Structures are given as C-alpha cells and as structure tokens.
Amino acid sequence: MNGPTSSAPDGSGPVPISGSGSQSSGELTLSEVNDLTTYVFPGDRWRRVMKDPSKTPLLLVACGSFSPITYLHLRMFEMVADYIKFSTEFELVGGYLSPVSDAYKKAGLASAEHRLQMCEIAVNQTSDWLMVDPWEAIQKEYQRTAVVLDHFNHEINEIRGGVETESGERRPIHVALLAGADLIQTMSTPGVWTSKDLDHILGRYGAFIVERTGTDIDDALASLQPWKDKIYVIQQLIQNDVSSTKIRLALKREMSVRYLIPASVIKYIEQHGLYEDDGTASSIHEREAEGKGKLPIDSGNKEGPGC
C-alpha cells in the first residue's frame, strides 16, 4: 500500500499523537493528549484515490489495549491485507489502531498516554500505511466498539466524503473491524456483548478475524450465523502466538522481549519503567492509580487483536 514514509523515532521524546506523520492543522503533544478540543483525526496515510473502481474501498480498524503493542498486532494488518487482495472484492485504502481509554480499567493497562506513544513509535518505525487514532484513548468514559466504528465512519465518509476513483467519482469507504480469534470467541459468549452491539458491529461493519492457536474459531462462529457473510476468517500461514499478556509477564520477570516487539518500543518501556510491576496504569503526569474495575458488558476482550 502506498503512503508517505516517516523516519523511525528513537522513543526518547514525544511523537505526534494526532496520527502518523505531521499535519498542517497541528500535532498533539503529551501535555495536550487529554484535550479533545485539540483532537485532529489522523488522515495523512490513507489512500485518497482508488486503483480499481470495480472493487469496494475498505478501511480496517483494530480496537484494543495495545499494552504494549507487539509485532503480531502489526503483522495482522499485513496478513489481512494479503487476504483482501487475493480473496475479496475489496480494495484496502487504510488501517488504524484505536487504543482503548484508561476508563477500561483492565489489569496490566498502561496509561493511554504511554500506549498511544508506543503505538505511534511502532507504526512510524515499521509501516508506511498504518495510523493511530487517539480519539478513543482520550475519552474520559469507556467507548463501546460500535461507537468507535461509528466514529471512523463519520470521520472518513461524512466529513471527508470517502474516496475518489480515477474518474473523479466519490465513493463511501466501508469500515470493518480487525480482530483476533479470541475477540470473536467472546462475541459468541452469552452476556459479554449486547445483541444490539453485535448486530451493529457485525451487521453494519463486519469483521476480519485472524485465527489464533488455542482458539476454536468454528465453535465461536457457530453462534454468530446471522452475520456469517460479514465475518472473514484469515488463517495464519506462519504461526505467531505472541501476546501483550506474555510480553508483560516477560518484562516483569526481567526477561528479554527483543524481536517480539519493536526495538524502539522496548526502549520507550525501559525509559518509563513500564510493566515492572502491576502499577503500569499510572500516567506520565502521575494520575492516581486505578483499581481493577469490572469489564464493560459489551467490551469483550479489548486486549487487542491477537493479544
């Protein structure tokens, strides 16, 4: 996928929170990250003109904790991009990571400020088409996945008018959820997601699901039959079972995580002392420690796709 490249930050200072790469409307620094009045939707990397007008333009959104982001999070976008190119009638025009807000209150959740920084560092180091949207992360209250997808649809289609064909025709971009098989498994578990949100997410947007070792995807899909035509399952040809949970455990034990997450993210973690104990929820500005709150009923597992 074409898009502007960015030099890899070394993790020693602030990176733009308004999205990968700079924008004429300004960039958010860490001191501004919690201010919605300075929010800028990152749109510098998604393709504005379609290559094949016979296809349907598609935008992928991965919601999750990303605490911390791993190579599998990034790799999943590439796996799905290949699947889309060879096995669907979609044309991929962009991809976003949307980290959950601090209101999620999950054990092992570093502050939104840290997670946004790590995601930005990771995509700037490794990708020329992925972006990080801070909108969900900077919300004071937990935002349901359905609401987050609506946000992307609003920004991409209602505000920016979708994408153009080479002939100048404007087309709406189809927004879809990217997730790991563990997330789709929670969707089939009674009481975890509301039926209204399931229908909104899977019925209106659909999902691209990457299989994961230890998850019975067929069993999970059996109870999601009403939306089977909107769920695309992608097999991992090269198995990767790394997860944020395993990374946090390794770091707590002072074990190496090199080659499991980007080197610049490791440097950032070391500089800020993240994941050394259970106190990773503290923000850069020393926000009060959060308790281990109950997961929102419609959240499922927002650890991240494949975490």
N, C-alpha and C positions, 0 to 999 in steps of 0.2 A: 504494500500500500504506500502511495506516495504521500509525502508531507514534509514539512520543514524539520531539519535535524537540529538538535540542541547539544551544546557541549555538556559533558557529564560534570555535575557539581561534585566537589570533594566532600561535601557533608559538613564542612566547617562553619558555614554561615547560612542565613535564611535563603530559601529558594522561593520563587513565586508561588503563592497559594491560589492565584487566580487561574491557574492552568499551566500546562507545559508550554514554555516559551513566553515571550513578552507580548503584551497587547497595548495598543495605543491608549486605551482607557485606564491604564494603570495596573499595578500589581499589589497584591495584599502581602504585607509582612506579618510576622508572628504577632506583633502588637495589635494588628488590625483584624486578626483572623476571626474573632468572635463578633465582629461588627457586620451585620447583614446590610447596612447601608453602603458599605464599600464592596459588597459582593459583585464579582464580574464572572459571568458564565464563560468558561474556557472553550473557545471555539477555533483556535488557531491551527488545529491539525486535522479536522475532519474535512473530507473531500467535498468541494462545493459543486463540482460538475461530474455527472455520471459518465462512465466509459461505455456502458451498454444499456441503451434505453429500453431494451426488451425485458430487462430484469427489474426487480423491486429493490429500491435503496434500503439499506438496513444499518441500524446503529446498535451496537452491543453495550449493555450496562451491567457491570458487576458490582453488586452491593455486598458489603461485608465489613468485618472489623479491621482486617489487614494489620494485625498486631503480633508480629510485624509482617509486612509484605514479603512474599517468597518468590523464588523463580517459578514455582508452579502457577501462582496467580498470573504471572506474565505469560507463561507458556500456554496456559489455557486459551488465551486470546488467539494465539497463533494456531493452535490446534483447530479451534472453531473457524478461524479464517480459512484454513485449508478445506475444511468440510463444506463451508459455504461456497467456496469457489468451485469445487468439483462435484458437489452433490445437491445443490439447491438452485432455485431461480432468483436468489437474492444477489445483490451487489453490496459488499460491505464498504461503508463510507466513513466509519469511525468507531472508536471504542473508548469507554470511560470507566474509571474506577470511582466508586462513590462510598467512601468510608462512613461508617455509622457514627452517630454523635455520642458524646460522653453519657447522655441520658440512657443509653442502652445498659450500662452498669453490669457488664459481664466480667467475671473473674479473668485477670490477665490482660485487661483492656488498658493499653497506654492512652494517655490523653489524646484528644483529637488533634491538637497542635503537633504532637510528635508523629502521629500516624499519617497526617497529611504531608508532613515534611518527608517522611520515609517513602511514601508513595511517589511524591514528586521526584525525589532523588532517583528512585528506581526507574521510572519511565523516562526520565531525561537521560539516564545512563544507557538504557537498553533499547529504547523504541523511538521510532520517528512518526508514530501514528496514534499511540495511546495517550490519554489525557486523564487528569484527576480533577473531579468537580468537588469543591468544598462545601456546596450548599447543604447537603445532608449533615455533614460533620459539624457545621457551626450552628445548627439549630439547638435551641435551649431544651426542646422536648423531642422525644423519640418520634421519628417519622416512619410510618409503615412503608414497606417496599412498594405497594401500589401507589402511594403518594409520590414516592421518589421517581417512579417511572412516569407518572403524570407530569412531574416537574421537567423531565428531559423532553417529553413530547411537546410541552408548552414552549420551552426554550428553542428547540430545534425547528418545530413546524409552525407554531402560532406566531412566534416573534421573528424568526429568521426565514420563514417561508419555505423550509425544506431544502431540496437540492435542485439543481438545474440539469437539463440534458444538453447535449452539444447544440441542439437546435434552439435552445433558449426556453424550452418549456419547463415550468416548475412542477416538482413532484413532492408529495409528502414522504418523509422518511419513516419507515417502520422501526419502532423502538422495540427491542427484545431484551429479556433478562439472560445473562450468562451466569451459570452456577455449576457447582459440583454436585455429584450424585447424592451426597449427604444432605444437601438442602432439599432436593426433590423428595428425599425419603421423609423429611419432616413434614412436607406438604401432604403426604399420604397418612400421616399420624393424626387421629382424631383429637380435636381440642387445641392443636398447636396453631393452626391458621383458621381464620374465619372463612366460611364458604363464600362470602361476598368478595373478600380479597383474593381468594383463589381464582374465582371467576374473572375478576378484573385483571389479575396478573397473567394468567394462562389463557383466558379467553380473548382479551383485547390485545395483549402484547406477545404472549408466547415465551418460550424459554429454550435456550440451547444448554444442554446438560452434558457435562464431561464425566464419563464413568470413572469410578474410583475403586481401588482394591478394598474388599470387605463390605461393599455396599450392594445389596440385592436390588438392582435397578428395575428388574422385571416385576418384582413384588411391589415396589413403590409405584410403578406406573399402572399397576392393575386397578388401583382405586382412583386413578386420575383419567379414566377413559373418556369422560366428556370433553377433555381437552387434548386428546391424543394426537390430533392433527396439528397442534400448535407446540408440541414438545419434540425437540430434535435431540437425539442421543448420539454423542460422539465417543467412540472408543479411543482409549489411549494406546497407540501402537507401541510407544515406549513408556513403560510404566514408571510413574513418579508418585511416590507416596509421602512426599514432604508435606508438613503442615505447620501452621503457625504455633499450634499447641506443642508440637515436638521441638520446634525451634526455641520456644520459651523455656521448655524443660532443659534443653541442652545448655542454654545460656545460664540458667540458674545453677547448673552443675559445673559451670566454667569449662564446658566442652566446646570444641571448635564447630562453627556453623559455616565455615568457608566453603564456597561453591554450592551452598544451599540457598543463600540469599545474596543479593548484590554486595560487592565489597564496600561500596560507599555507604550502604545501609548499615553494615556491620560497624563501620567507623562512626556513624551517627549514634548508634546504640551505645557504643563504648564511651563516646564523648558525653552522653547524657545519663549514663548509668542505668539504662533501661533493662528490665527483666532480670535484675539481680535478685529481687525478692518479689513479694506479692504487691508491692506498693507502686506498680507501674502506672496506676491511674492518675498520679499527680501530674499536673500540667507544668509547663515551663515557668508559669507565674505562681507556682506553689498553691494551686487550688486545693481546697480541703479534700481529704481522702474520701472516696465514695465507698459505700457498702456494696455488698453483693446482692443487688436487687433482683427481684423476680423478672424473668424474661417476659417481654410483652407477648400477649397471646398470639398475635399474628406475625411475629418476627421469624419464627423458625430458628435456624442456626445462622446468625449473621457473622459467624467467624470469618466468612469469606468463601469464595468459590474454591473448593478443594482444600480447605483448611482442616 
